[in-house]
Amino acid sequence: CRIDEPYQLMCRIIYGAGLRLRECVNLRIHDLDFEQEELTIRGAKRDKDRMAIFPSVLHEPVRKQMDRAKRLYADDRRLDRPGVPLPGALERKKPGDRFRWEWFWLFPSPRVSADSRSGRPYRFHVHPTTLQKAVGKGVERAGIGKPATVHTFRHSFATHLVEAGYDIRTVQELLGHANIQTTMVYTHVATTRRRGVISPLERLD
């Protein structure tokens, strides 16, 4: 693959779990459940939480990314740097949680920056545009002639599940779609790709 780390891992998570771009960068340490092989997606679309699959093939690279994040977290605590922003009312109810490892980002930004609304400094997650740019460069390096973006990985996740015969309601739930019609588009794509007709040219040696 022509995409550098940690962005390659982010793309694998998006494809492997069917996440949106912001759902991936928003992952925190306590959202990872290795035993149940689940990811907790907090405050997704319509501000609802949902569960996503966490394929075992991703466990080892994610643990390595956790080790990299833990080193940055340890440096932050040693140097008394600001913590991470907390969701919802937690910032007010449990302000000390912003310094806890469980709330740290899986993909933290390398820099501390000020919140645009409050002006307070925080350690934010990697900015979504950095992943978009990394994928764009990777597509260019690979010489892929077709347009491809970060969202292409999520589309591929859904299409491949439908092609594999999974129930459309299951796919809807995993994608976090409110309307089944949004998910149904993948049945058309999958049907188009598996008409069952194989060109005789493909059977030639």
ZADO-1210 file (C-alpha; in nm, 4 decimals, padded with zeros to 6 digits):
<atoms>
<atom x="00.0000" y="00.0000" z="00.0000" code="CYS" pos="1"/>
<atom x="00.1225" y="00.3534" z="-00.0780" code="ARG" pos="2"/>
<atom x="-00.0299" y="00.5239" z="00.2281" code="ILE" pos="3"/>
<atom x="00.2012" y="00.6095" z="00.5185" code="ASP" pos="4"/>
<atom x="00.1313" y="00.5201" z="00.8825" code="GLU" pos="5"/>
<atom x="-00.0661" y="00.5904" z="01.0917" code="PRO" pos="6"/>
<atom x="-00.2968" y="00.6777" z="00.8026" code="TYR" pos="7"/>
<atom x="-00.2774" y="00.3312" z="00.6489" code="GLN" pos="8"/>
<atom x="-00.4062" y="00.1853" z="00.9762" code="LEU" pos="9"/>
<atom x="-00.6856" y="00.4437" z="00.9841" code="MET" pos="10"/>
<atom x="-00.7919" y="00.3366" z="00.6348" code="CYS" pos="11"/>
<atom x="-00.7863" y="-00.0286" z="00.7407" code="ARG" pos="12"/>
<atom x="-01.0098" y="00.0528" z="01.0371" code="ILE" pos="13"/>
<atom x="-01.2531" y="00.2492" z="00.8181" code="ILE" pos="14"/>
<atom x="-01.2711" y="-00.0370" z="00.5681" code="TYR" pos="15"/>
<atom x="-01.2676" y="-00.3131" z="00.8304" code="GLY" pos="16"/>
<atom x="-01.5404" y="-00.1593" z="01.0495" code="ALA" pos="17"/>
<atom x="-01.7312" y="00.0586" z="00.8022" code="GLY" pos="18"/>
<atom x="-01.6612" y="00.3831" z="00.9865" code="LEU" pos="19"/>
<atom x="-01.7008" y="00.7395" z="00.8705" code="ARG" pos="20"/>
<atom x="-01.3828" y="00.9461" z="00.8616" code="LEU" pos="21"/>
<atom x="-01.4662" y="01.1458" z="01.1751" code="ARG" pos="22"/>
<atom x="-01.5746" y="00.8316" z="01.3598" code="GLU" pos="23"/>
<atom x="-01.2276" y="00.6904" z="01.3047" code="CYS" pos="24"/>
<atom x="-01.0304" y="00.9952" z="01.4179" code="VAL" pos="25"/>
<atom x="-01.2627" y="01.0284" z="01.7201" code="ASN" pos="26"/>
<atom x="-01.1731" y="00.6831" z="01.8575" code="LEU" pos="27"/>
<atom x="-01.0527" y="00.6891" z="02.2177" code="ARG" pos="28"/>
<atom x="-00.8710" y="00.4163" z="02.4078" code="ILE" pos="29"/>
<atom x="-01.1777" y="00.3008" z="02.6025" code="HIS" pos="30"/>
<atom x="-01.3742" y="00.2647" z="02.2772" code="ASP" pos="31"/>
<atom x="-01.1672" y="-00.0430" z="02.1903" code="LEU" pos="32"/>
<atom x="-01.2974" y="-00.3777" z="02.3131" code="ASP" pos="33"/>
<atom x="-01.0523" y="-00.6496" z="02.2089" code="PHE" pos="34"/>
<atom x="-01.2361" y="-00.9279" z="02.3923" code="GLU" pos="35"/>
<atom x="-01.5779" y="-00.8639" z="02.2362" code="GLN" pos="36"/>
<atom x="-01.4186" y="-00.7434" z="01.9097" code="GLU" pos="37"/>
<atom x="-01.6262" y="-00.4261" z="01.9119" code="GLU" pos="38"/>
<atom x="-01.5672" y="-00.0550" z="01.8673" code="LEU" pos="39"/>
<atom x="-01.7886" y="00.1967" z="02.0439" code="THR" pos="40"/>
<atom x="-01.8688" y="00.4860" z="01.8129" code="ILE" pos="41"/>
<atom x="-01.9663" y="00.7773" z="02.0341" code="ARG" pos="42"/>
<atom x="-02.1748" y="01.0711" z="01.9207" code="GLY" pos="43"/>
<atom x="-02.2069" y="00.9490" z="01.5631" code="ALA" pos="44"/>
<atom x="-02.4640" y="01.0952" z="01.3248" code="LYS" pos="45"/>
<atom x="-02.7719" y="01.2281" z="01.5072" code="ARG" pos="46"/>
<atom x="-02.5496" y="01.2256" z="01.8201" code="ASP" pos="47"/>
<atom x="-02.6183" y="00.8557" z="01.8847" code="LYS" pos="48"/>
<atom x="-02.3694" y="00.5927" z="01.9983" code="ASP" pos="49"/>
<atom x="-02.3438" y="00.2622" z="01.8133" code="ARG" pos="50"/>
<atom x="-02.1306" y="-00.0510" z="01.8088" code="MET" pos="51"/>
<atom x="-01.9074" y="-00.1452" z="01.5174" code="ALA" pos="52"/>
<atom x="-01.7098" y="-00.4604" z="01.4513" code="ILE" pos="53"/>
<atom x="-01.3417" y="-00.4708" z="01.5454" code="PHE" pos="54"/>
<atom x="-01.1828" y="-00.7419" z="01.3265" code="PRO" pos="55"/>
<atom x="-00.9152" y="-00.9497" z="01.4977" code="SER" pos="56"/>
<atom x="-00.6736" y="-00.8824" z="01.2103" code="VAL" pos="57"/>
<atom x="-00.6610" y="-00.5214" z="01.3314" code="LEU" pos="58"/>
<atom x="-00.5878" y="-00.6017" z="01.6953" code="HIS" pos="59"/>
<atom x="-00.2087" y="-00.6216" z="01.6705" code="GLU" pos="60"/>
<atom x="-00.1576" y="-00.3036" z="01.4615" code="PRO" pos="61"/>
<atom x="-00.4016" y="-00.1182" z="01.6873" code="VAL" pos="62"/>
<atom x="-00.2075" y="-00.2315" z="01.9955" code="ARG" pos="63"/>
<atom x="00.1097" y="-00.0945" z="01.8358" code="LYS" pos="64"/>
<atom x="-00.0664" y="00.2350" z="01.7683" code="GLN" pos="65"/>
<atom x="-00.1814" y="00.2373" z="02.1315" code="MET" pos="66"/>
<atom x="00.1830" y="00.2019" z="02.2381" code="ASP" pos="67"/>
<atom x="00.2756" y="00.5060" z="02.0265" code="ARG" pos="68"/>
<atom x="-00.0162" y="00.7038" z="02.1714" code="ALA" pos="69"/>
<atom x="00.0788" y="00.5940" z="02.5256" code="LYS" pos="70"/>
<atom x="00.4274" y="00.7400" z="02.4847" code="ARG" pos="71"/>
<atom x="00.2794" y="01.0751" z="02.3855" code="LEU" pos="72"/>
<atom x="00.0288" y="01.0532" z="02.6709" code="TYR" pos="73"/>
<atom x="00.3114" y="00.9832" z="02.9183" code="ALA" pos="74"/>
<atom x="00.5066" y="01.2832" z="02.7886" code="ASP" pos="75"/>
<atom x="00.1980" y="01.5026" z="02.8278" code="ASP" pos="76"/>
<atom x="00.1521" y="01.3995" z="03.1892" code="ARG" pos="77"/>
<atom x="00.5232" y="01.4302" z="03.2700" code="ARG" pos="78"/>
<atom x="00.5339" y="01.7810" z="03.1220" code="LEU" pos="79"/>
<atom x="00.1953" y="01.8783" z="03.2675" code="ASP" pos="80"/>
<atom x="00.0469" y="01.9528" z="02.9267" code="ARG" pos="81"/>
<atom x="-00.3280" y="02.0053" z="02.8742" code="PRO" pos="82"/>
<atom x="-00.5513" y="01.6999" z="02.8532" code="GLY" pos="83"/>
<atom x="-00.8021" y="01.6054" z="02.5855" code="VAL" pos="84"/>
<atom x="-01.1468" y="01.7621" z="02.5366" code="PRO" pos="85"/>
<atom x="-01.4343" y="01.5594" z="02.6806" code="LEU" pos="86"/>
<atom x="-01.7708" y="01.4967" z="02.5159" code="PRO" pos="87"/>
<atom x="-02.0996" y="01.6461" z="02.6334" code="GLY" pos="88"/>
<atom x="-02.1349" y="01.7412" z="02.9977" code="ALA" pos="89"/>
<atom x="-01.8306" y="01.5402" z="03.1114" code="LEU" pos="90"/>
<atom x="-01.6097" y="01.8470" z="03.0789" code="GLU" pos="91"/>
<atom x="-01.8141" y="02.0064" z="03.3570" code="ARG" pos="92"/>
<atom x="-01.9033" y="01.6988" z="03.5648" code="LYS" pos="93"/>
<atom x="-01.5682" y="01.5163" z="03.5564" code="LYS" pos="94"/>
<atom x="-01.3013" y="01.7637" z="03.4408" code="PRO" pos="95"/>
<atom x="-01.0247" y="01.5406" z="03.5754" code="GLY" pos="96"/>
<atom x="-01.1103" y="01.2739" z="03.3178" code="ASP" pos="97"/>
<atom x="-00.9399" y="01.4785" z="03.0461" code="ARG" pos="98"/>
<atom x="-00.6081" y="01.3636" z="03.1942" code="PHE" pos="99"/>
<atom x="-00.6975" y="00.9916" z="03.2094" code="ARG" pos="100"/>
<atom x="-00.5488" y="00.7402" z="02.9665" code="TRP" pos="101"/>
<atom x="-00.8878" y="00.5863" z="02.8902" code="GLU" pos="102"/>
<atom x="-01.0059" y="00.9146" z="02.7359" code="TRP" pos="103"/>
<atom x="-00.6900" y="00.9671" z="02.5288" code="PHE" pos="104"/>
<atom x="-00.7136" y="00.9478" z="02.1515" code="TRP" pos="105"/>
<atom x="-00.6054" y="00.6418" z="01.9552" code="LEU" pos="106"/>
<atom x="-00.4768" y="00.8832" z="01.6905" code="PHE" pos="107"/>
<atom x="-00.3661" y="01.1946" z="01.8819" code="PRO" pos="108"/>
<atom x="-00.2486" y="01.5097" z="01.7089" code="SER" pos="109"/>
<atom x="00.1263" y="01.5660" z="01.7468" code="PRO" pos="110"/>
<atom x="00.0568" y="01.9202" z="01.8701" code="ARG" pos="111"/>
<atom x="-00.1430" y="02.0833" z="02.1476" code="VAL" pos="112"/>
<atom x="-00.3751" y="02.3528" z="02.0108" code="SER" pos="113"/>
<atom x="-00.6455" y="02.5908" z="02.1291" code="ALA" pos="114"/>
<atom x="-01.0128" y="02.5056" z="02.1044" code="ASP" pos="115"/>
<atom x="-01.1749" y="02.7389" z="01.8491" code="SER" pos="116"/>
<atom x="-01.4769" y="02.8015" z="02.0722" code="ARG" pos="117"/>
<atom x="-01.3420" y="02.8252" z="02.4251" code="SER" pos="118"/>
<atom x="-00.9812" y="02.9162" z="02.3491" code="GLY" pos="119"/>
<atom x="-00.8632" y="02.6504" z="02.5975" code="ARG" pos="120"/>
<atom x="-00.5615" y="02.4398" z="02.4962" code="PRO" pos="121"/>
<atom x="-00.6136" y="02.0662" z="02.4421" code="TYR" pos="122"/>
<atom x="-00.4539" y="01.7640" z="02.2850" code="ARG" pos="123"/>
<atom x="-00.6935" y="01.6981" z="01.9968" code="PHE" pos="124"/>
<atom x="-00.7054" y="01.3975" z="01.7644" code="HIS" pos="125"/>
<atom x="-00.5448" y="01.3954" z="01.4198" code="VAL" pos="126"/>
<atom x="-00.7255" y="01.6447" z="01.1972" code="HIS" pos="127"/>
<atom x="-00.9513" y="01.4778" z="00.9365" code="PRO" pos="128"/>
<atom x="-00.7893" y="01.6690" z="00.6513" code="THR" pos="129"/>
<atom x="-00.4517" y="01.5093" z="00.7237" code="THR" pos="130"/>
<atom x="-00.6006" y="01.1659" z="00.6528" code="LEU" pos="131"/>
<atom x="-00.7719" y="01.2960" z="00.3388" code="GLN" pos="132"/>
<atom x="-00.4430" y="01.4377" z="00.2125" code="LYS" pos="133"/>
<atom x="-00.2556" y="01.1151" z="00.2948" code="ALA" pos="134"/>
<atom x="-00.5079" y="00.9087" z="00.0986" code="VAL" pos="135"/>
<atom x="-00.4915" y="01.1523" z="-00.1916" code="GLY" pos="136"/>
<atom x="-00.1126" y="01.1177" z="-00.2043" code="LYS" pos="137"/>
<atom x="-00.1396" y="00.7393" z="-00.1751" code="GLY" pos="138"/>
<atom x="-00.3835" y="00.7209" z="-00.4665" code="VAL" pos="139"/>
<atom x="-00.1496" y="00.9383" z="-00.6725" code="GLU" pos="140"/>
<atom x="00.1548" y="00.7248" z="-00.5882" code="ARG" pos="141"/>
<atom x="-00.0304" y="00.4061" z="-00.6781" code="ALA" pos="142"/>
<atom x="-00.1248" y="00.5480" z="-01.0171" code="GLY" pos="143"/>
<atom x="-00.4950" y="00.4738" z="-00.9662" code="ILE" pos="144"/>
<atom x="-00.6870" y="00.6346" z="-01.2501" code="GLY" pos="145"/>
<atom x="-01.0259" y="00.6341" z="-01.0789" code="LYS" pos="146"/>
<atom x="-01.1314" y="00.8841" z="-00.8122" code="PRO" pos="147"/>
<atom x="-01.0866" y="00.7475" z="-00.4599" code="ALA" pos="148"/>
<atom x="-01.1305" y="00.9145" z="-00.1215" code="THR" pos="149"/>
<atom x="-01.1382" y="00.8119" z="00.2437" code="VAL" pos="150"/>
<atom x="-01.5121" y="00.7471" z="00.2097" code="HIS" pos="151"/>
<atom x="-01.4381" y="00.4905" z="-00.0626" code="THR" pos="152"/>
<atom x="-01.3214" y="00.2508" z="00.2101" code="PHE" pos="153"/>
<atom x="-01.6585" y="00.2746" z="00.3886" code="ARG" pos="154"/>
<atom x="-01.8435" y="00.2216" z="00.0619" code="HIS" pos="155"/>
<atom x="-01.6295" y="-00.0847" z="-00.0087" code="SER" pos="156"/>
<atom x="-01.7030" y="-00.2277" z="00.3379" code="PHE" pos="157"/>
<atom x="-02.0794" y="-00.2059" z="00.2741" code="ALA" pos="158"/>
<atom x="-02.0626" y="-00.3366" z="-00.0823" code="THR" pos="159"/>
<atom x="-01.8491" y="-00.6354" z="00.0120" code="HIS" pos="160"/>
<atom x="-02.0821" y="-00.7288" z="00.3002" code="LEU" pos="161"/>
<atom x="-02.3822" y="-00.7271" z="00.0655" code="VAL" pos="162"/>
<atom x="-02.1877" y="-00.9290" z="-00.1913" code="GLU" pos="163"/>
<atom x="-02.1076" y="-01.1818" z="00.0811" code="ALA" pos="164"/>
<atom x="-02.4798" y="-01.2285" z="00.1466" code="GLY" pos="165"/>
<atom x="-02.5216" y="-01.0426" z="00.4759" code="TYR" pos="166"/>
<atom x="-02.8717" y="-00.9221" z="00.5621" code="ASP" pos="167"/>
<atom x="-02.9345" y="-00.5611" z="00.4564" code="ILE" pos="168"/>
<atom x="-03.0653" y="-00.4751" z="00.8045" code="ARG" pos="169"/>
<atom x="-02.7376" y="-00.5941" z="00.9562" code="THR" pos="170"/>
<atom x="-02.5438" y="-00.3783" z="00.7106" code="VAL" pos="171"/>
<atom x="-02.7703" y="-00.0836" z="00.7934" code="GLN" pos="172"/>
<atom x="-02.7019" y="-00.1249" z="01.1653" code="GLU" pos="173"/>
<atom x="-02.3260" y="-00.1527" z="01.1182" code="LEU" pos="174"/>
<atom x="-02.3175" y="00.1588" z="00.9011" code="LEU" pos="175"/>
<atom x="-02.5364" y="00.3566" z="01.1393" code="GLY" pos="176"/>
<atom x="-02.7905" y="00.4492" z="00.8718" code="HIS" pos="177"/>
<atom x="-03.1237" y="00.5817" z="01.0012" code="ALA" pos="178"/>
<atom x="-03.3018" y="00.5047" z="00.6733" code="ASN" pos="179"/>
<atom x="-03.2881" y="00.1604" z="00.5091" code="ILE" pos="180"/>
<atom x="-03.3116" y="00.3289" z="00.1695" code="GLN" pos="181"/>
<atom x="-02.9664" y="00.4776" z="00.2253" code="THR" pos="182"/>
<atom x="-02.8281" y="00.1264" z="00.2687" code="THR" pos="183"/>
<atom x="-03.0237" y="-00.0229" z="-00.0219" code="MET" pos="184"/>
<atom x="-02.8006" y="00.1508" z="-00.2762" code="VAL" pos="185"/>
<atom x="-02.5342" y="-00.1100" z="-00.1971" code="TYR" pos="186"/>
<atom x="-02.7629" y="-00.3929" z="-00.3061" code="THR" pos="187"/>
<atom x="-02.7722" y="-00.2380" z="-00.6530" code="HIS" pos="188"/>
<atom x="-02.3942" y="-00.2032" z="-00.6675" code="VAL" pos="189"/>
<atom x="-02.3398" y="-00.5593" z="-00.5461" code="ALA" pos="190"/>
<atom x="-02.5986" y="-00.7043" z="-00.7881" code="THR" pos="191"/>
<atom x="-02.4369" y="-00.5231" z="-01.0783" code="THR" pos="192"/>
<atom x="-02.1020" y="-00.6770" z="-00.9911" code="ARG" pos="193"/>
<atom x="-02.2229" y="-01.0351" z="-00.9505" code="ARG" pos="194"/>
<atom x="-02.4455" y="-01.0967" z="-01.2491" code="ARG" pos="195"/>
<atom x="-02.2771" y="-01.4334" z="-01.2795" code="GLY" pos="196"/>
<atom x="-02.1612" y="-01.3838" z="-01.6407" code="VAL" pos="197"/>
<atom x="-01.7933" y="-01.4534" z="-01.6951" code="ILE" pos="198"/>
<atom x="-01.6389" y="-01.3477" z="-02.0248" code="SER" pos="199"/>
<atom x="-01.4780" y="-01.6355" z="-02.2177" code="PRO" pos="200"/>
<atom x="-01.1713" y="-01.4125" z="-02.2434" code="LEU" pos="201"/>
<atom x="-01.1195" y="-01.4511" z="-01.8682" code="GLU" pos="202"/>
<atom x="-01.1068" y="-01.8295" z="-01.9037" code="ARG" pos="203"/>
<atom x="-00.8110" y="-01.8189" z="-02.1420" code="LEU" pos="204"/>
<atom x="-00.4638" y="-01.8855" z="-02.0065" code="ASP" pos="205"/>
</atoms>
